[in-house]
Amino acid sequence: MKCTLKMRMGLNDAHYGGNLVDGAKILQLFGDVATELLIRNDGDEGLFKAYDEVEFIAPVYAGDYIEVIGEIIGFGTTSRKMKFEAKKVVIPRTDINESAADYLLEPIVVCKASGTCVVPKGKQRS
């Protein structure tokens, strides 16, 4: 089962100089995707237990459009193993003008991760 979320990073998401977005924002988006996957699979939001691996690959800036894809890749009695990938799909082109942007034909992978979520047995509805 897969889930996709697209979101534009705003100036409120920028945390560092040069409008650089904090990597924690990408992890928050992974958490949102994980929640939807658990709701669709188990009828409950569940809990994110742990990340096994997180790899930040490219920077994200205010104005970038990010596509986050999550997938359940393994099932235990209460655990759900997931993998995530975030890609930059649109970038602002302020060098052209203040409202110019480019849709990237080849998205840029900005982060990959894997982790485990848990839905207690008594809360599973499917």
C-alpha positions in Angstrom: 0.0 0.0 0.0 1.3 3.5 -1.0 0.4 7.0 -0.1 1.5 10.3 -1.7 1.5 13.8 -0.3 2.5 17.0 -2.1 3.3 20.2 -0.3 4.9 23.6 -1.0 7.5 24.7 1.5 6.8 28.2 2.6 8.8 30.9 4.3 7.4 29.8 7.6 9.1 26.4 7.0 12.5 28.0 6.4 14.6 27.7 9.5 18.1 28.6 8.4 19.8 31.3 6.3 19.1 31.3 2.6 15.6 30.1 3.3 16.8 26.6 3.9 14.1 24.3 5.3 14.9 22.2 8.4 15.2 18.5 7.7 12.8 17.9 10.6 10.1 19.3 8.3 10.6 16.4 5.9 10.4 13.9 8.8 7.1 15.6 9.8 5.8 15.0 6.3 6.9 11.3 6.6 4.9 11.1 9.8 1.8 12.6 8.1 2.1 10.0 5.3 2.6 7.2 7.9 -0.6 8.3 9.7 -2.6 8.1 6.5 -1.2 4.7 5.7 -2.1 3.4 9.1 -5.7 4.8 8.9 -6.2 3.3 5.5 -4.7 -0.1 6.6 -5.9 -0.4 10.2 -8.6 2.3 10.8 -6.4 4.0 13.4 -3.7 6.6 13.4 -1.3 4.4 15.4 2.1 5.6 16.6 5.5 6.1 15.0 7.8 3.9 17.0 11.3 4.5 15.4 13.2 5.4 12.3 15.7 2.7 11.2 17.5 5.0 8.8 17.2 8.6 7.6 19.3 10.0 4.8 19.2 13.6 3.8 20.4 13.9 0.2 19.7 17.4 -1.1 18.7 20.7 0.4 15.1 22.0 0.5 14.3 25.7 0.3 11.2 27.8 0.8 9.2 27.8 -2.5 10.1 24.2 -3.3 7.3 21.7 -3.9 8.0 18.4 -2.2 6.3 15.1 -3.1 6.5 12.5 -0.3 5.8 8.9 -0.9 5.3 6.3 1.8 4.7 2.6 1.5 4.0 -0.2 4.0 6.5 -2.9 3.2 6.1 -5.3 6.1 3.5 -6.4 8.6 3.8 -7.8 12.1 0.9 -8.4 14.6 0.9 -4.7 15.6 3.9 -3.3 13.7 4.0 -1.9 10.2 7.4 -1.5 8.5 7.5 1.5 6.2 9.8 3.2 3.7 9.6 6.9 2.6 11.1 9.1 -0.1 10.8 12.9 -0.5 11.4 14.5 -3.9 11.6 18.1 -5.0 9.3 18.4 -8.0 9.0 22.2 -8.5 11.6 24.8 -7.8 11.3 28.6 -7.7 13.2 30.6 -10.3 13.7 34.0 -8.7 16.6 34.5 -11.0 14.0 35.0 -13.8 11.4 36.9 -11.8 9.7 36.7 -8.4 6.9 34.3 -9.5 8.8 32.1 -12.0 9.1 28.4 -11.2 10.2 25.2 -13.0 8.5 21.8 -13.0 11.3 19.3 -12.8 11.0 16.5 -15.4 13.5 14.6 -13.2 12.6 15.2 -9.6 15.4 15.5 -7.1 15.4 13.0 -4.2 15.9 15.1 -1.0 15.5 12.4 1.7 14.9 8.7 2.2 14.0 6.9 5.4 12.6 3.7 6.8 10.9 3.1 10.1 8.3 1.2 12.1 4.8 2.2 13.2 2.6 0.4 15.7 -1.1 0.0 15.9 -2.2 -1.7 19.2 -4.2 -4.9 18.5 -7.3 -3.5 20.3 -7.3 -0.5 18.0 -7.0 -2.3 14.7 -10.3 -2.3 12.7 -9.4 -4.2 9.6 
